[in-house]
Structures are given as C-alpha cells and as structure tokens.
Amino acid sequence: DKISVGGPALSTETAPQVGSTSEIILTVGDGAGQGPLNVSVKSQLTPKPLEVQDNGNGTMSINFTCRATGKHEFDLTWGSEAIPGSPFVVEAFGTVTRDPSKVSIDGDGLSTGKTNTNINFTVTAQEEAGPGPLQVDATGPAEPVIELQNVSTGKFSVNIKVEKPGDYKIGVFWGDSDNPVPGSPFELKVEE
C-alpha cells in the first residue's frame, strides 16, 4: 500500500486513556502523491488537542487527547481518497472529568407552570463541562412526562408536562446523579 496506518492508539495493549496524549502514525510511501492528510473524528467529545505533524522521515503523526471514554472513529483521507482501512476505530478508557458548574439553565419553566401545558427550559453545557449525558428527573403529585431534545452541540431543550397541580422537584444532572447542575433540584409550582 501507498499509506499504512499504525501506532500506539490502534494497539489494544496501548489503547488511549482519557486525558493522556496518544498517537496514530501514518507511513507515507513514494507513490502516495501529495495529499494533504485530512482527519475527521466522530466521538461523544472531539479529542483536544488534535494535531497533525509531518515527522520529516516519511511518516506523519496524529497526536490527540481523548476527553471521553468509548469509541472514536478517525476518518482519514489523503487528498480526496479514503485511506484503506478508514475509519480507524480507537477505544478510549479511563475516567472522564465532568464539571456541572459549567452547565447553565435558561427559561422560566423552573419556577411556575400550568397543568397539561408544556413547561420549558433550555440547558446549555459549555465544552469544559465534559461529556454528558444530560439527565432530568421530576417528582411530585403526578408522574411527569419529560422530553429532552438535543438542539445543537451542548444545547438541550427540556419540556415537562404534568396532569396534577402541586409542588414538584426538578433534578437536573450532568453525566449522572452525582453531578447536579447549579441550583438543582429546582422547586416548581404547578397550577390548574
């Protein structure tokens, strides 16, 4: 082949750890042409930093730091051609860092609402919040219906609907129930 791909990130013995730098190495043969190398990554959170460097010896390195556990698909192209074997799947292990203080809530849906009417608010997670997921829980006189919608990267729309009036507690968490966002749980008064 004109280009071969390997390196520590693609080995099961040296799989990447969250928060540590890892590397994919490409060996570029004489018949490969001019490139350039294009790298696209599909994952829960894009690795940062993500840097490509020409090592000056016929190899190129993709250095990256995973910010989330799980599967990362590296789609590699050379010029307009997919590199054989692409996408390359990298499995990251370790412990993720979450900071629920970097998650904010907007909207008046966390103070009062009416029965059988959507009560809405927006949740925005800055990149520094780490990987989610967003979790919303509500308790009160009736079982609420909760809808979460991912509006865009880091932005969520939340709709809550209840059938009975009364006082409800709305818990909003980032990642898991050990990571409440600032102000959670919220007191919601629902009227007829």
SEVEX-783263 format. One record per residue (C-alpha): residue number from 0; x, z, y. Coordinates in Angstrom, 1 decimal. Layout:
<nodes>
<node><i>NUM</i><px>X</px><pz>Z</pz><py>Y</py></node>
...
</nodes>
This chain:
<nodes>
<node><i>0</i><px>0.0</px><pz>0.0</pz><py>0.0</py></node>
<node><i>1</i><px>1.0</px><pz>-0.5</pz><py>3.6</py></node>
<node><i>2</i><px>0.0</px><pz>3.0</pz><py>4.6</py></node>
<node><i>3</i><px>0.0</px><pz>6.1</pz><py>2.3</py></node>
<node><i>4</i><px>-1.5</px><pz>9.4</pz><py>3.2</py></node>
<node><i>5</i><px>-0.5</px><pz>12.9</pz><py>2.1</py></node>
<node><i>6</i><px>0.7</px><pz>16.2</pz><py>3.5</py></node>
<node><i>7</i><px>0.0</px><pz>19.9</pz><py>3.1</py></node>
<node><i>8</i><px>-3.6</px><pz>19.7</pz><py>4.4</py></node>
<node><i>9</i><px>-4.6</px><pz>17.4</pz><py>1.4</py></node>
<node><i>10</i><px>-3.0</px><pz>19.6</pz><py>-1.2</py></node>
<node><i>11</i><px>-5.1</px><pz>22.3</pz><py>-3.0</py></node>
<node><i>12</i><px>-2.1</px><pz>24.6</pz><py>-3.0</py></node>
<node><i>13</i><px>-1.6</px><pz>24.4</pz><py>0.7</py></node>
<node><i>14</i><px>-5.2</px><pz>24.0</pz><py>2.0</py></node>
<node><i>15</i><px>-5.7</px><pz>24.8</pz><py>5.7</py></node>
<node><i>16</i><px>-6.6</px><pz>28.3</pz><py>6.8</py></node>
<node><i>17</i><px>-8.8</px><pz>28.8</pz><py>9.8</py></node>
<node><i>18</i><px>-6.7</px><pz>29.5</pz><py>12.9</py></node>
<node><i>19</i><px>-3.4</px><pz>28.1</pz><py>11.4</py></node>
<node><i>20</i><px>-1.9</px><pz>24.7</pz><py>12.0</py></node>
<node><i>21</i><px>-2.0</px><pz>22.2</pz><py>9.2</py></node>
<node><i>22</i><px>-0.8</px><pz>18.6</pz><py>8.8</py></node>
<node><i>23</i><px>-1.7</px><pz>15.2</pz><py>7.3</py></node>
<node><i>24</i><px>1.3</px><pz>12.8</pz><py>7.0</py></node>
<node><i>25</i><px>1.0</px><pz>9.0</pz><py>7.0</py></node>
<node><i>26</i><px>3.8</px><pz>6.9</pz><py>5.8</py></node>
<node><i>27</i><px>3.5</px><pz>3.5</pz><py>7.6</py></node>
<node><i>28</i><px>5.0</px><pz>0.6</pz><py>5.6</py></node>
<node><i>29</i><px>6.7</px><pz>-2.5</pz><py>7.2</py></node>
<node><i>30</i><px>3.6</px><pz>-4.7</pz><py>6.6</py></node>
<node><i>31</i><px>1.1</px><pz>-2.4</pz><py>8.2</py></node>
<node><i>32</i><px>1.1</px><pz>-4.1</pz><py>11.6</py></node>
<node><i>33</i><px>0.9</px><pz>-2.4</pz><py>15.0</py></node>
<node><i>34</i><px>-2.0</px><pz>0.0</pz><py>14.6</py></node>
<node><i>35</i><px>-2.9</px><pz>2.1</pz><py>16.5</py></node>
<node><i>36</i><px>-3.9</px><pz>5.1</pz><py>14.4</py></node>
<node><i>37</i><px>-7.4</px><pz>6.3</pz><py>15.2</py></node>
<node><i>38</i><px>-8.6</px><pz>9.7</pz><py>14.0</py></node>
<node><i>39</i><px>-12.2</px><pz>10.9</pz><py>13.8</py></node>
<node><i>40</i><px>-13.2</px><pz>14.3</pz><py>12.3</py></node>
<node><i>41</i><px>-16.7</px><pz>15.3</pz><py>11.1</py></node>
<node><i>42</i><px>-17.0</px><pz>19.1</pz><py>10.7</py></node>
<node><i>43</i><px>-19.0</px><pz>22.1</pz><py>11.8</py></node>
<node><i>44</i><px>-16.5</px><pz>22.5</pz><py>14.7</py></node>
<node><i>45</i><px>-13.9</px><pz>19.9</pz><py>15.6</py></node>
<node><i>46</i><px>-10.3</px><pz>21.2</pz><py>14.9</py></node>
<node><i>47</i><px>-8.5</px><pz>22.1</pz><py>18.1</py></node>
<node><i>48</i><px>-5.8</px><pz>21.2</pz><py>18.9</py></node>
<node><i>49</i><px>-5.9</px><pz>17.9</pz><py>17.1</py></node>
<node><i>50</i><px>-2.7</px><pz>15.9</pz><py>17.8</py></node>
<node><i>51</i><px>-1.2</px><pz>12.7</pz><py>16.5</py></node>
<node><i>52</i><px>2.6</px><pz>12.1</pz><py>16.7</py></node>
<node><i>53</i><px>4.9</px><pz>9.4</pz><py>15.7</py></node>
<node><i>54</i><px>7.8</px><pz>11.0</pz><py>13.9</py></node>
<node><i>55</i><px>10.1</px><pz>8.1</pz><py>14.6</py></node>
<node><i>56</i><px>11.0</px><pz>7.7</pz><py>10.9</py></node>
<node><i>57</i><px>8.2</px><pz>5.5</pz><py>9.6</py></node>
<node><i>58</i><px>5.8</px><pz>8.5</pz><py>9.4</py></node>
<node><i>59</i><px>3.1</px><pz>9.8</pz><py>11.6</py></node>
<node><i>60</i><px>1.7</px><pz>13.4</pz><py>11.6</py></node>
<node><i>61</i><px>-1.8</px><pz>14.6</pz><py>12.4</py></node>
<node><i>62</i><px>-1.5</px><pz>18.2</pz><py>13.3</py></node>
<node><i>63</i><px>-4.6</px><pz>20.3</pz><py>13.7</py></node>
<node><i>64</i><px>-6.0</px><pz>23.8</pz><py>13.6</py></node>
<node><i>65</i><px>-9.4</px><pz>24.3</pz><py>11.9</py></node>
<node><i>66</i><px>-11.8</px><pz>26.6</pz><py>13.7</py></node>
<node><i>67</i><px>-14.4</px><pz>26.7</pz><py>10.9</py></node>
<node><i>68</i><px>-14.4</px><pz>27.1</pz><py>7.1</py></node>
<node><i>69</i><px>-15.6</px><pz>24.3</pz><py>4.8</py></node>
<node><i>70</i><px>-15.4</px><pz>20.6</pz><py>4.7</py></node>
<node><i>71</i><px>-13.6</px><pz>18.5</pz><py>7.4</py></node>
<node><i>72</i><px>-13.8</px><pz>14.7</pz><py>6.9</py></node>
<node><i>73</i><px>-10.9</px><pz>12.8</pz><py>8.5</py></node>
<node><i>74</i><px>-11.9</px><pz>9.2</pz><py>9.1</py></node>
<node><i>75</i><px>-8.6</px><pz>7.3</pz><py>9.6</py></node>
<node><i>76</i><px>-8.3</px><pz>3.7</pz><py>10.8</py></node>
<node><i>77</i><px>-5.2</px><pz>1.6</pz><py>11.5</py></node>
<node><i>78</i><px>-6.2</px><pz>-0.9</pz><py>14.2</py></node>
<node><i>79</i><px>-9.7</px><pz>-1.9</pz><py>13.2</py></node>
<node><i>80</i><px>-9.1</px><pz>-1.4</pz><py>9.4</py></node>
<node><i>81</i><px>-10.0</px><pz>1.8</pz><py>7.5</py></node>
<node><i>82</i><px>-7.0</px><pz>3.3</pz><py>5.8</py></node>
<node><i>83</i><px>-7.5</px><pz>3.2</pz><py>2.0</py></node>
<node><i>84</i><px>-9.0</px><pz>6.4</pz><py>0.8</py></node>
<node><i>85</i><px>-10.6</px><pz>7.3</pz><py>4.1</py></node>
<node><i>86</i><px>-12.4</px><pz>9.5</pz><py>4.9</py></node>
<node><i>87</i><px>-10.0</px><pz>12.2</pz><py>3.6</py></node>
<node><i>88</i><px>-11.7</px><pz>15.5</pz><py>2.9</py></node>
<node><i>89</i><px>-9.9</px><pz>18.7</pz><py>3.9</py></node>
<node><i>90</i><px>-11.4</px><pz>22.0</pz><py>2.8</py></node>
<node><i>91</i><px>-10.5</px><pz>24.9</pz><py>5.2</py></node>
<node><i>92</i><px>-10.5</px><pz>28.5</pz><py>4.0</py></node>
<node><i>93</i><px>-10.2</px><pz>31.9</pz><py>5.7</py></node>
<node><i>94</i><px>-12.2</px><pz>34.0</pz><py>8.2</py></node>
<node><i>95</i><px>-13.8</px><pz>32.5</pz><py>11.3</py></node>
<node><i>96</i><px>-13.9</px><pz>34.1</pz><py>14.7</py></node>
<node><i>97</i><px>-17.2</px><pz>34.4</pz><py>16.4</py></node>
<node><i>98</i><px>-17.8</px><pz>35.8</pz><py>19.9</py></node>
<node><i>99</i><px>-21.6</px><pz>36.2</pz><py>20.5</py></node>
<node><i>100</i><px>-20.8</px><pz>37.2</pz><py>24.1</py></node>
<node><i>101</i><px>-20.2</px><pz>33.5</pz><py>24.8</py></node>
<node><i>102</i><px>-23.9</px><pz>32.8</pz><py>23.9</py></node>
<node><i>103</i><px>-26.4</px><pz>32.8</pz><py>26.7</py></node>
<node><i>104</i><px>-30.2</px><pz>32.6</pz><py>26.7</py></node>
<node><i>105</i><px>-32.4</px><pz>31.0</pz><py>29.4</py></node>
<node><i>106</i><px>-36.1</px><pz>30.8</pz><py>29.9</py></node>
<node><i>107</i><px>-39.0</px><pz>33.2</pz><py>30.4</py></node>
<node><i>108</i><px>-40.0</px><pz>33.2</pz><py>26.8</py></node>
<node><i>109</i><px>-38.3</px><pz>36.5</pz><py>26.0</py></node>
<node><i>110</i><px>-40.5</px><pz>38.8</pz><py>28.2</py></node>
<node><i>111</i><px>-44.2</px><pz>37.7</pz><py>28.0</py></node>
<node><i>112</i><px>-46.3</px><pz>35.2</pz><py>26.2</py></node>
<node><i>113</i><px>-49.8</px><pz>34.4</pz><py>25.0</py></node>
<node><i>114</i><px>-51.2</px><pz>34.3</pz><py>21.5</py></node>
<node><i>115</i><px>-51.3</px><pz>30.9</pz><py>19.8</py></node>
<node><i>116</i><px>-49.2</px><pz>29.3</pz><py>22.5</py></node>
<node><i>117</i><px>-45.5</px><pz>28.3</pz><py>22.2</py></node>
<node><i>118</i><px>-43.2</px><pz>30.8</pz><py>23.7</py></node>
<node><i>119</i><px>-39.9</px><pz>29.0</pz><py>24.5</py></node>
<node><i>120</i><px>-36.4</px><pz>29.8</pz><py>25.4</py></node>
<node><i>121</i><px>-33.0</px><pz>28.0</pz><py>25.3</py></node>
<node><i>122</i><px>-29.9</px><pz>29.3</pz><py>23.6</py></node>
<node><i>123</i><px>-26.5</px><pz>27.9</pz><py>24.8</py></node>
<node><i>124</i><px>-23.3</px><pz>28.6</pz><py>22.8</py></node>
<node><i>125</i><px>-20.0</px><pz>27.9</pz><py>24.6</py></node>
<node><i>126</i><px>-17.3</px><pz>26.4</pz><py>22.4</py></node>
<node><i>127</i><px>-15.5</px><pz>29.7</pz><py>22.5</py></node>
<node><i>128</i><px>-18.5</px><pz>31.3</pz><py>20.6</py></node>
<node><i>129</i><px>-17.1</px><pz>29.9</pz><py>17.4</py></node>
<node><i>130</i><px>-19.2</px><pz>28.5</pz><py>14.6</py></node>
<node><i>131</i><px>-22.9</px><pz>29.5</pz><py>14.3</py></node>
<node><i>132</i><px>-25.4</px><pz>29.2</pz><py>12.9</py></node>
<node><i>133</i><px>-28.0</px><pz>30.4</pz><py>15.4</py></node>
<node><i>134</i><px>-30.4</px><pz>32.9</pz><py>13.8</py></node>
<node><i>135</i><px>-33.6</px><pz>34.1</pz><py>15.3</py></node>
<node><i>136</i><px>-35.8</px><pz>36.9</pz><py>13.8</py></node>
<node><i>137</i><px>-39.0</px><pz>38.4</pz><py>15.2</py></node>
<node><i>138</i><px>-41.1</px><pz>41.4</pz><py>14.2</py></node>
<node><i>139</i><px>-44.4</px><pz>42.7</pz><py>15.5</py></node>
<node><i>140</i><px>-48.1</px><pz>43.0</pz><py>14.8</py></node>
<node><i>141</i><px>-48.3</px><pz>39.5</pz><py>13.2</py></node>
<node><i>142</i><px>-45.8</px><pz>37.2</pz><py>11.3</py></node>
<node><i>143</i><px>-44.4</px><pz>34.9</pz><py>14.0</py></node>
<node><i>144</i><px>-43.8</px><pz>31.2</pz><py>13.4</py></node>
<node><i>145</i><px>-40.2</px><pz>30.4</pz><py>14.7</py></node>
<node><i>146</i><px>-38.9</px><pz>26.8</pz><py>15.3</py></node>
<node><i>147</i><px>-35.3</px><pz>26.2</pz><py>16.1</py></node>
<node><i>148</i><px>-34.2</px><pz>22.8</pz><py>17.3</py></node>
<node><i>149</i><px>-30.6</px><pz>21.7</pz><py>17.9</py></node>
<node><i>150</i><px>-30.9</px><pz>19.9</pz><py>21.3</py></node>
<node><i>151</i><px>-27.2</px><pz>19.0</pz><py>21.7</py></node>
<node><i>152</i><px>-23.8</px><pz>20.4</pz><py>20.8</py></node>
<node><i>153</i><px>-24.1</px><pz>24.2</pz><py>21.3</py></node>
<node><i>154</i><px>-27.6</px><pz>24.0</pz><py>22.8</py></node>
<node><i>155</i><px>-30.8</px><pz>25.0</pz><py>21.0</py></node>
<node><i>156</i><px>-34.5</px><pz>25.2</pz><py>21.8</py></node>
<node><i>157</i><px>-36.4</px><pz>28.1</pz><py>20.3</py></node>
<node><i>158</i><px>-40.2</px><pz>28.1</pz><py>20.0</py></node>
<node><i>159</i><px>-42.1</px><pz>31.2</pz><py>18.8</py></node>
<node><i>160</i><px>-45.9</px><pz>31.4</pz><py>18.2</py></node>
<node><i>161</i><px>-47.9</px><pz>34.4</pz><py>17.2</py></node>
<node><i>162</i><px>-51.5</px><pz>34.9</pz><py>16.4</py></node>
<node><i>163</i><px>-52.0</px><pz>38.6</pz><py>17.4</py></node>
<node><i>164</i><px>-51.3</px><pz>40.3</pz><py>20.8</py></node>
<node><i>165</i><px>-48.9</px><pz>43.2</pz><py>21.0</py></node>
<node><i>166</i><px>-45.2</px><pz>44.1</pz><py>21.3</py></node>
<node><i>167</i><px>-42.7</px><pz>42.0</pz><py>19.4</py></node>
<node><i>168</i><px>-38.9</px><pz>42.4</pz><py>19.0</py></node>
<node><i>169</i><px>-36.9</px><pz>39.2</pz><py>19.0</py></node>
<node><i>170</i><px>-33.5</px><pz>39.3</pz><py>17.5</py></node>
<node><i>171</i><px>-31.1</px><pz>36.5</pz><py>18.4</py></node>
<node><i>172</i><px>-27.8</px><pz>36.3</pz><py>16.4</py></node>
<node><i>173</i><px>-24.8</px><pz>34.0</pz><py>16.4</py></node>
<node><i>174</i><px>-23.4</px><pz>33.5</pz><py>12.9</py></node>
<node><i>175</i><px>-25.0</px><pz>36.4</pz><py>11.1</py></node>
<node><i>176</i><px>-27.0</px><pz>39.6</pz><py>11.8</py></node>
<node><i>177</i><px>-23.7</px><pz>41.4</pz><py>12.6</py></node>
<node><i>178</i><px>-23.3</px><pz>39.3</pz><py>15.8</py></node>
<node><i>179</i><px>-26.3</px><pz>39.9</pz><py>18.1</py></node>
<node><i>180</i><px>-26.1</px><pz>37.9</pz><py>21.4</py></node>
<node><i>181</i><px>-26.1</px><pz>39.9</pz><py>24.7</py></node>
<node><i>182</i><px>-29.5</px><pz>41.6</pz><py>25.2</py></node>
<node><i>183</i><px>-30.7</px><pz>41.2</pz><py>21.7</py></node>
<node><i>184</i><px>-33.1</px><pz>42.5</pz><py>20.4</py></node>
<node><i>185</i><px>-35.5</px><pz>41.4</pz><py>23.2</py></node>
<node><i>186</i><px>-38.9</px><pz>43.1</pz><py>23.9</py></node>
<node><i>187</i><px>-41.7</px><pz>40.5</pz><py>24.1</py></node>
<node><i>188</i><px>-45.2</px><pz>41.5</pz><py>25.2</py></node>
<node><i>189</i><px>-47.8</px><pz>39.0</pz><py>23.9</py></node>
<node><i>190</i><px>-51.3</px><pz>39.0</pz><py>25.3</py></node>
<node><i>191</i><px>-54.5</px><pz>37.2</pz><py>24.3</py></node>
</nodes>
